[in-house]
Amino acid sequence: MPIERLLEARGVDPSGLVPVAGRRTTLKTRIIAHHQQVLRADEETREPLPASAQSALWERVEREIASAAAAAHLAAGMTGLRTEHYVGAHWLATFATLALTEPDASRLLNSSHDQ
């Protein structure tokens, strides 16, 4: 069974996976004695990931970081709407909405550090 289906069957979103043709998932074999693991043998590819796969993984990481930051800003901004700090809250909520809807939100975060 493909790993995507195994993850989905357990309620895990597989969209973060980056398939690499011809590369196997690491196989881990645990040796158990008297109800304890005494050894684990791993079979895995030692070849480095292709540059395209590395880039795809980093893009996913950056997107998740931007999404988490936007969610935190949105939560902070929404609580401010009920207080006297409306202007700051409005700015945070606007930033969060932009970051959640901008396809390349990581570009927005990176451009502020380049200056």
N, C-alpha and C positions, 0 to 999 in steps of 0.2 A: 504494500500500500504506500503511495507517495506520502512524503512527510507532511505536505499541505493538508491532506485529508486526516492524518493522525492528529495534527494540531487542532483542526476544526472540530473533530470529534470530542476533543477535550475543552472546547470553548475558547481556544487561543486563536487570535487573528494571525494568519500566515502572511499577511501582506508585506511584512518586513523582510521576508526571505529573498535572497538574491541567488537565483539558480546559476550554476556554472556547469556547462556541459562537460560530462565525463568525470566530474568530481563527486566522490562519494561522501555521504555523511559519516562522521566518525562512528565507528562501531566500538562500543565499550562492553567488555566482558568482565563480569565480577565473579571472583572465586569466593565462595562462602564455605565456612567451616564452623560448626557449632553455633549457628545463627549469627555469625559475624563475618563481615567482609575482610578477607586476609590479603587479597590481591586484586588488582584491576589491570587488565590488558587492553590497550587501545590500538585499534587499527585505523590509521588515518593517512591522508595525503600530506606529504611534507612540502609539496610544491607551493610557492607563494601564490596568492590569489592574483588573477589577471588584473591589470590596471582598471579595466572597465568595471569589474566587480567591486574593487576597492572604492572607486568613485561612487558607485551606486549605494554602497553601504554608508559612506560618509554623508551622502545626500539625505538618506533616510534618518541618520542620527541628527543632522542639523535640523531637518524638518520637525522631528519629535521634540527637540530642545525648544525650537521657536514656538511650537504649539503649546508646550507646557508653560513657557514664559507668558504667552498670550493669555492662557487660561488663568494664570495667577494674577495678571494685570486686570483681566476682566472681573475676576472675583473681587479684587481690591476696589476697582472702580464702581462696581454695582453697589457695594456697601456704602460708598461715599454719596450716592444719590440721595440717601435718606439723612444726610448730615449737612452741615454748613459748608463742606468742602466740595461743592458741586463742580467748580471749574477743574480742579485736579482730577476728580472722579471722571468727569466727562472726557478729559484728555486720555486717561488710562483706558476707559472703555473704547474710545475711538482707536487707540493703538492696538488694543486686543482684537477688535473686530478686523482691522486691516491685516494684522499678523495671521489671523485665522483664515482669512479669505484670499490673501495674496499668495499666488502659486509659488513665488520665490521669496518667501519671508526671510530666509537665511541671508539673502542678498542685502535686505534692509538692515539686518543686524550687523553684518560684516562691513558695510559701507560706513557706518558711524565710527568704526575703529580705525579705518584707513586714514582718517583726516587728522 
